[in-house]
Amino acid sequence: MLLVYTQKITPRLRYTFKHIIARILGIPVDFTTKIETFIAHNEVKMSYAKQPLGDEFFVRSQDLLFEQGIGEVDITIQSWDEVPCFFPTGEKSDIPFDFFAASFYLLSRYEEYLPYVKDDHGRFTAGESLAFKNDFLHLPVVDIWSHKFLKIFTEAFAGVVPENRSFSYKALVNIPAAFAYKKRGAIRTIGGFVTDVVRLKFSRFLERSAVLLGMKDDPYDNFEAFIALHKKYQTKAYYFFQLGNYGTYDHNISIYKNVFIRLIKNVSDYSKVGLLASYASFGNNDQLKIEKQRLSNTINKPVKRVRQHYNMLNMPQFYRNLIDLEFTEDFSMGYHNTLGFRAGTSFPFYFYDISMEIQTPLKVQPFCVQYQGQEMEVPTEEISNMLTQVQKVNGTFAAVFHNVVLSDRNEAWKEMYIKLLKESHHATSH
């Protein structure tokens, strides 16, 4: 048991230490504000304060974990053995910066509570983030800091035996439309043909015709291929079905079509299923509740997992809405069009509501890669580098794909999907 002395035990402090020390590093941790209790503790201990009590292991604290609410935070980026960091400490500190406060800043998404320029969909973009502006978005810095801290800490306390952690991979499959052409109804089908002609997309016109005539498989209907691949590499996939009403950004077929119901039931029998919350449900809790109920009625199970279509997040309201509707896991923590670690970590973490100063029961699974469309080139080298970084810290590499990814429309993305399955299977079986 690691005992931490601090002058004040706040919800922020407890949240951050529990996540880093207990969940990432696997070391039980407790806290005290009593000097005599700290001195009497004969096991592993450290202090987190402005000044050390004696010659104990000491990390000098910045003010962030002892404050309440949101305020302007002065941040200067430095380097810790070539890893970017911020909130520097003095010479007495065993760690050259307050990595607990820095971790809280990233995990809580503190910067997303501050004023920022939204994109056309009202989103916080990667370009607004501290990590992007300072070129460390591609690094799970919270995880790297934690493991560097562990190395220094275990050198000081040889008896510390952290719990074993192993690398894991999560494939997240968005299903905004189960089929590209099939089962869309006469009006939408005719409209699709007209659009193909008007936009001079003759290859799409021919493909649509071939699918509807039964001469070719629908390019989105790859579910049997997903099943076979994941069985082969012994890796579970998470499938997120969009069940909203048809709209400008929501294009799935009707949930009341038997073929769609059977598909969802079949997928839920062998894998984990969640809700891909529609674009229209963003900020509309009544609509989100309807979609959750539709999925629950279809699979005859409670629906606990969710992803927001287009990664529409607004802190903290979106997560409060999920909690109100009794979701327990969210998979939206990433950027729509930029690779990287939005919260600075690959590990799942609990959402901390800064406005209410509480750790909530909602677990957030961040992702660092998202399928960017068949026209986009695959950033193979960047993805491989991030995978290596996550493997080094025994984290969770989560990547978001689309059910079209296993079609022949873009062989490069298909190869990347299979490559990640192969590499993760190799890593977890050795």
C-alpha positions as CSV (number, residue, x, y, z in Angstrom):
1,M,0.0,0.0,0.0
2,L,1.4,3.4,-1.0
3,L,0.5,6.1,1.5
4,V,0.4,9.7,0.1
5,Y,0.8,12.6,2.4
6,T,-0.9,15.8,1.2
7,Q,-2.1,18.9,3.0
8,K,-5.6,18.6,1.6
9,I,-7.4,15.6,0.1
10,T,-9.6,16.9,-2.7
11,P,-11.8,15.0,-5.2
12,R,-9.4,16.0,-8.0
13,L,-6.4,14.6,-6.1
14,R,-8.1,11.4,-5.2
15,Y,-9.4,10.9,-8.7
16,T,-5.9,11.5,-10.3
17,F,-3.9,9.4,-7.9
18,K,-6.4,6.5,-8.1
19,H,-6.3,6.5,-11.8
20,I,-2.5,6.7,-12.2
21,I,-1.2,4.8,-9.2
22,A,-4.0,2.2,-8.9
23,R,-5.4,1.7,-12.4
24,I,-2.5,2.3,-14.7
25,L,0.4,1.2,-12.4
26,G,-1.5,-1.4,-10.3
27,I,-0.3,-0.1,-6.9
28,P,-2.9,0.2,-4.1
29,V,-2.9,3.8,-2.7
30,D,-4.3,5.7,0.3
31,F,-4.0,9.3,1.6
32,T,-3.4,11.1,4.8
33,T,-3.2,14.7,5.9
34,K,-1.7,13.8,9.3
35,I,2.1,14.1,9.6
36,E,2.2,11.6,12.5
37,T,0.3,9.0,10.5
38,F,2.7,9.5,7.6
39,I,5.8,9.2,9.8
40,A,4.5,6.1,11.5
41,H,3.8,4.3,8.2
42,N,6.5,1.8,7.7
43,E,5.6,0.8,4.1
44,V,5.9,2.7,0.8
45,K,5.1,6.4,1.0
46,M,5.5,9.7,-0.7
47,S,4.5,13.3,-0.1
48,Y,2.7,15.6,-2.5
49,A,2.9,19.1,-1.2
50,K,4.7,22.4,-1.6
51,Q,7.6,21.3,0.6
52,P,8.9,17.9,1.7
53,L,8.5,16.8,5.3
54,G,12.0,15.3,5.4
55,D,13.9,13.1,3.0
56,E,10.9,11.1,1.8
57,F,10.0,10.6,-1.9
58,F,8.5,13.9,-2.8
59,V,6.6,15.4,-5.8
60,R,6.1,19.2,-5.5
61,S,2.5,20.0,-6.1
62,Q,1.1,22.6,-8.4
63,D,-2.2,24.3,-7.4
64,L,-4.5,22.6,-9.9
65,L,-5.6,19.6,-7.9
66,F,-6.5,21.8,-4.9
67,E,-8.6,24.3,-6.8
68,Q,-12.3,24.2,-7.7
69,G,-13.9,25.3,-11.0
70,I,-12.3,26.5,-14.1
71,G,-9.7,29.3,-14.5
72,E,-7.0,30.3,-16.9
73,V,-4.0,28.0,-16.4
74,D,-0.5,29.1,-17.3
75,I,1.3,26.3,-19.2
76,T,4.8,26.2,-20.5
77,I,5.9,23.1,-22.3
78,Q,9.2,21.5,-21.2
79,S,10.9,18.2,-21.9
80,W,11.4,15.2,-19.6
81,D,13.9,12.9,-21.3
82,E,12.6,14.1,-24.6
83,V,8.9,13.6,-23.5
84,P,6.9,16.9,-23.5
85,C,5.6,17.9,-20.1
86,F,4.3,20.9,-18.2
87,F,3.9,22.3,-14.6
88,P,7.6,22.3,-13.7
89,T,8.7,21.7,-10.1
90,G,11.8,22.8,-8.1
91,E,15.0,20.9,-7.5
92,K,13.7,19.2,-4.3
93,S,11.1,17.3,-6.2
94,D,12.0,13.7,-7.3
95,I,10.0,14.3,-10.5
96,P,10.8,17.5,-12.5
97,F,7.2,18.4,-13.0
98,D,3.8,17.9,-11.4
99,F,2.7,15.1,-13.6
100,F,-0.4,14.4,-11.4
101,A,-1.7,17.9,-12.1
102,A,-0.6,17.7,-15.8
103,S,-2.4,14.3,-16.1
104,F,-5.6,15.8,-14.5
105,Y,-5.5,18.7,-17.0
106,L,-5.5,16.2,-19.9
107,L,-7.8,13.5,-18.5
108,S,-10.5,15.9,-17.3
109,R,-10.4,17.7,-20.7
110,Y,-9.9,20.9,-18.7
111,E,-9.2,22.9,-21.9
112,E,-12.6,21.9,-23.4
113,Y,-14.3,23.9,-20.6
114,L,-12.5,27.0,-21.6
115,P,-13.6,29.2,-24.5
116,Y,-12.6,27.8,-27.9
117,V,-13.4,28.2,-31.6
118,K,-15.9,25.5,-32.7
119,D,-16.0,23.9,-36.1
120,D,-19.0,23.8,-38.4
121,H,-20.5,21.0,-36.3
122,G,-19.9,22.7,-32.9
123,R,-17.0,20.5,-32.0
124,F,-13.8,21.1,-30.2
125,T,-11.1,20.3,-32.8
126,A,-7.6,18.9,-32.5
127,G,-6.1,22.2,-33.6
128,E,-7.5,23.9,-30.5
129,S,-5.8,21.4,-28.2
130,L,-2.6,21.9,-26.1
131,A,-1.3,18.6,-27.4
132,F,-1.7,19.5,-31.1
133,K,-0.2,22.9,-30.7
134,N,2.8,21.5,-28.9
135,D,3.3,18.4,-31.1
136,F,2.5,15.6,-28.6
137,L,-1.0,14.6,-29.7
138,H,0.6,11.4,-31.1
139,L,1.9,10.4,-27.7
140,P,-0.1,8.8,-24.8
141,V,1.9,11.2,-22.5
142,V,-0.1,10.4,-19.3
143,D,0.8,6.7,-19.7
144,I,4.4,7.5,-20.6
145,W,4.8,9.8,-17.6
146,S,3.3,7.2,-15.3
147,H,5.7,4.5,-16.4
148,K,8.7,6.8,-16.1
149,F,7.5,7.7,-12.6
150,L,7.2,4.0,-11.8
151,K,10.8,3.4,-12.8
152,I,12.1,6.1,-10.5
153,F,9.7,5.1,-7.7
154,T,10.7,1.4,-7.8
155,E,14.4,2.4,-7.7
156,A,13.6,4.2,-4.5
157,F,11.4,1.4,-3.1
158,A,12.7,-1.9,-4.3
159,G,9.9,-3.8,-2.6
160,V,7.2,-2.2,-4.7
161,V,5.6,-4.9,-7.0
162,P,3.1,-3.3,-9.4
163,E,0.3,-5.4,-10.8
164,N,1.0,-6.9,-14.2
165,R,-0.7,-5.1,-17.0
166,S,-0.9,-6.3,-20.6
167,F,-1.5,-4.6,-23.9
168,S,-4.9,-4.9,-25.5
169,Y,-6.6,-3.9,-28.7
170,K,-10.1,-2.8,-29.3
171,A,-11.6,-2.6,-32.7
172,L,-14.6,-0.2,-32.7
173,V,-16.8,-0.6,-35.8
174,N,-19.2,2.2,-36.6
175,I,-22.4,1.1,-38.5
176,P,-24.0,4.4,-39.6
177,A,-25.5,2.5,-42.5
178,A,-25.8,-1.3,-42.5
179,F,-26.2,-1.4,-46.3
180,A,-25.1,1.0,-49.0
181,Y,-27.8,0.2,-51.5
182,K,-30.1,-2.6,-50.2
183,K,-33.3,-2.2,-48.3
184,R,-33.5,1.6,-48.6
185,G,-37.0,1.9,-50.0
186,A,-38.1,3.0,-53.5
187,I,-37.8,6.8,-53.0
188,R,-34.3,6.7,-51.5
189,T,-33.2,4.2,-54.2
190,I,-34.5,6.3,-57.1
191,G,-33.0,9.4,-55.4
192,G,-29.6,7.6,-55.2
193,F,-29.7,6.8,-59.0
194,V,-30.5,10.4,-59.8
195,T,-27.7,11.7,-57.6
196,D,-25.2,9.3,-59.2
197,V,-26.1,10.7,-62.6
198,V,-26.2,14.3,-61.6
199,R,-22.8,14.1,-59.9
200,L,-21.4,12.0,-62.8
201,K,-20.6,9.1,-60.5
202,F,-21.2,6.4,-63.1
203,S,-19.2,3.7,-61.3
204,R,-21.4,4.2,-58.3
205,F,-24.5,4.0,-60.6
206,L,-23.3,0.7,-62.0
207,E,-22.4,-0.7,-58.6
208,R,-25.8,0.3,-57.2
209,S,-27.5,-1.5,-60.2
210,A,-25.4,-4.6,-59.8
211,V,-26.2,-4.9,-56.0
212,L,-29.9,-4.3,-56.5
213,L,-30.0,-6.9,-59.3
214,G,-28.2,-9.4,-57.1
215,M,-25.1,-9.5,-59.2
216,K,-22.8,-8.1,-56.6
217,D,-22.6,-8.0,-52.8
218,D,-23.5,-4.7,-51.0
219,P,-20.2,-3.0,-50.1
220,Y,-21.3,-2.3,-46.6
221,D,-22.6,-5.8,-45.9
222,N,-19.3,-7.3,-44.5
223,F,-20.5,-8.7,-41.3
224,E,-19.6,-12.3,-42.0
225,A,-16.1,-11.2,-43.0
226,F,-15.8,-9.4,-39.6
227,I,-16.9,-12.5,-37.8
228,A,-14.4,-14.7,-39.6
229,L,-11.5,-12.3,-39.1
230,H,-12.1,-11.8,-35.4
231,K,-12.5,-15.5,-34.8
232,K,-9.2,-16.1,-36.6
233,Y,-7.3,-13.5,-34.5
234,Q,-9.2,-14.1,-31.3
235,T,-10.0,-10.5,-30.8
236,K,-13.4,-9.0,-30.0
237,A,-14.9,-6.2,-31.9
238,Y,-17.3,-3.6,-30.6
239,Y,-20.2,-2.8,-33.1
240,F,-22.1,0.5,-32.8
241,F,-25.4,0.6,-34.7
242,Q,-27.0,3.9,-35.6
243,L,-30.8,3.7,-35.0
244,G,-31.8,7.3,-35.4
245,N,-34.4,8.7,-37.9
246,Y,-33.3,9.4,-41.4
247,G,-31.8,12.9,-41.8
248,T,-29.1,15.0,-43.3
249,Y,-26.3,13.2,-41.5
250,D,-28.1,10.0,-40.4
251,H,-28.6,7.6,-43.3
252,N,-29.3,4.1,-41.9
253,I,-32.3,2.0,-43.0
254,S,-35.3,1.8,-40.8
255,I,-35.0,-0.2,-37.5
256,Y,-38.3,-1.7,-38.3
257,K,-37.0,-3.7,-41.3
258,N,-36.7,-7.3,-40.4
259,V,-33.4,-7.7,-42.2
260,F,-31.9,-5.0,-40.0
261,I,-33.3,-6.4,-36.8
262,R,-31.9,-9.9,-37.7
263,L,-28.5,-8.4,-38.4
264,I,-28.3,-6.6,-35.1
265,K,-29.5,-9.7,-33.2
266,N,-27.0,-11.9,-35.0
267,V,-24.1,-9.5,-34.3
268,S,-25.1,-9.2,-30.6
269,D,-25.0,-12.9,-30.2
270,Y,-21.2,-13.1,-30.8
271,S,-19.9,-9.7,-30.0
272,K,-20.4,-6.5,-27.9
273,V,-22.9,-4.1,-29.3
274,G,-23.5,-0.4,-28.5
275,L,-25.4,2.6,-29.8
276,L,-24.0,4.9,-32.4
277,A,-25.9,8.0,-31.2
278,S,-27.3,9.8,-34.2
279,Y,-26.2,13.3,-35.3
280,A,-29.8,14.4,-34.5
281,S,-29.6,13.1,-30.9
282,F,-26.7,15.4,-30.0
283,G,-28.0,17.7,-27.3
284,N,-31.4,16.1,-27.6
285,N,-31.8,13.7,-24.7
286,D,-35.3,12.6,-25.6
287,Q,-34.1,11.5,-29.0
288,L,-31.1,9.7,-27.5
289,K,-33.4,7.9,-25.1
290,I,-35.6,6.7,-28.0
291,E,-32.5,5.3,-29.8
292,K,-31.2,3.6,-26.7
293,Q,-34.6,2.0,-26.2
294,R,-34.8,0.8,-29.8
295,L,-31.5,-1.0,-29.5
296,S,-32.4,-2.5,-26.1
297,N,-35.7,-3.8,-27.5
298,T,-33.9,-5.3,-30.5
299,I,-31.2,-7.2,-28.6
300,N,-33.3,-7.8,-25.4
301,K,-30.5,-6.6,-23.2
302,P,-29.7,-3.3,-21.4
303,V,-27.6,-1.0,-23.6
304,K,-24.6,0.3,-21.7
305,R,-22.1,1.3,-24.5
306,V,-22.4,4.3,-26.8
307,R,-20.5,6.3,-29.4
308,Q,-21.5,9.7,-30.6
309,H,-21.7,9.9,-34.4
310,Y,-19.2,12.5,-35.8
311,N,-17.6,12.6,-32.4
312,M,-19.9,15.3,-31.3
313,L,-18.7,16.1,-27.7
314,N,-19.4,19.1,-25.6
315,M,-18.0,19.0,-22.2
316,P,-19.5,18.3,-19.7
317,Q,-23.1,18.2,-21.0
318,F,-22.8,15.3,-23.4
319,Y,-21.4,13.0,-20.7
320,R,-24.0,14.2,-18.2
321,N,-26.7,13.2,-20.7
322,L,-25.2,9.7,-21.0
323,I,-25.1,9.3,-17.2
324,D,-28.7,10.5,-17.0
325,L,-29.7,7.7,-19.4
326,E,-27.6,5.1,-17.5
327,F,-24.9,4.5,-20.1
328,T,-21.8,3.2,-18.4
329,E,-19.2,3.3,-21.2
330,D,-18.5,5.9,-23.9
331,F,-16.2,5.4,-26.9
332,S,-16.3,8.9,-28.3
333,M,-13.1,10.3,-26.8
334,G,-11.0,11.1,-29.9
335,Y,-11.0,13.4,-32.9
336,H,-13.0,13.0,-36.0
337,N,-10.3,13.8,-38.5
338,T,-7.0,13.7,-36.6
339,L,-5.0,10.9,-35.2
340,G,-3.9,11.1,-31.6
341,F,-4.7,10.8,-27.9
342,R,-7.3,13.4,-27.1
343,A,-7.1,12.9,-23.4
344,G,-3.3,12.1,-23.4
345,T,-4.0,8.4,-22.6
346,S,-4.8,5.0,-24.1
347,F,-6.2,3.6,-20.9
348,P,-10.0,3.8,-20.1
349,F,-10.7,6.3,-17.4
350,Y,-13.7,7.6,-15.5
351,F,-15.2,11.0,-16.5
352,Y,-14.5,13.7,-14.0
353,D,-17.1,16.5,-14.0
354,I,-15.1,19.6,-13.2
355,S,-18.3,21.7,-12.9
356,M,-19.6,19.4,-10.1
357,E,-16.1,18.3,-8.9
358,I,-17.0,14.6,-8.8
359,Q,-15.7,11.4,-10.4
360,T,-18.7,10.0,-12.3
361,P,-19.5,6.3,-12.9
362,L,-19.1,6.8,-16.7
363,K,-16.1,5.0,-18.1
364,V,-14.5,6.6,-21.1
365,Q,-12.5,4.5,-23.6
366,P,-10.3,6.8,-25.7
367,F,-9.4,6.0,-29.3
368,C,-6.5,7.3,-31.3
369,V,-7.3,6.2,-34.9
370,Q,-10.5,6.7,-36.9
371,Y,-11.3,5.5,-40.4
372,Q,-11.2,8.7,-42.6
373,G,-13.1,7.6,-45.7
374,Q,-12.1,5.5,-48.7
375,E,-10.7,8.6,-50.5
376,M,-8.2,9.3,-47.7
377,E,-4.7,7.8,-47.8
378,V,-3.9,5.5,-44.8
379,P,-1.4,7.1,-42.4
380,T,0.4,3.8,-42.0
381,E,3.6,5.1,-40.4
382,E,1.8,7.3,-37.9
383,I,-0.6,4.5,-36.8
384,S,2.3,2.0,-36.4
385,N,4.2,4.5,-34.3
386,M,1.2,5.1,-32.0
387,L,0.7,1.3,-31.7
388,T,4.3,0.9,-30.6
389,Q,3.9,3.6,-28.0
390,V,0.8,2.0,-26.6
391,Q,2.4,-1.5,-26.5
392,K,5.4,0.0,-24.5
393,V,3.1,1.2,-21.7
394,N,0.8,-1.9,-21.9
395,G,-2.1,0.3,-22.8
396,T,-5.3,-0.2,-24.8
397,F,-5.0,0.6,-28.5
398,A,-8.5,1.5,-29.7
399,A,-9.3,2.3,-33.3
400,V,-12.6,3.3,-35.0
401,F,-13.5,1.8,-38.3
402,H,-16.6,1.7,-40.6
403,N,-18.4,-1.4,-41.8
404,V,-17.3,-0.5,-45.3
405,V,-13.6,-1.1,-44.4
406,L,-13.6,-4.8,-45.3
407,S,-15.0,-4.1,-48.8
408,D,-12.9,-3.7,-51.9
409,R,-13.4,0.0,-52.1
410,N,-10.1,0.8,-50.3
411,E,-7.7,-2.1,-50.1
412,A,-5.2,0.0,-48.0
413,W,-7.7,0.6,-45.1
414,K,-8.7,-3.1,-45.3
415,E,-5.0,-4.1,-45.0
416,M,-4.6,-1.7,-42.0
417,Y,-7.6,-3.3,-40.3
418,I,-6.2,-6.8,-40.7
419,K,-2.7,-5.6,-39.8
420,L,-3.9,-4.3,-36.5
421,L,-5.6,-7.6,-35.7
422,K,-2.5,-9.5,-36.6
423,E,-0.2,-7.3,-34.6
424,S,-2.4,-7.2,-31.6
425,H,-2.9,-11.0,-31.7
426,H,0.8,-11.5,-31.8
427,A,1.4,-9.1,-28.9
428,T,-1.2,-10.6,-26.7
429,S,-0.2,-14.3,-27.4
430,H,3.5,-13.8,-26.5
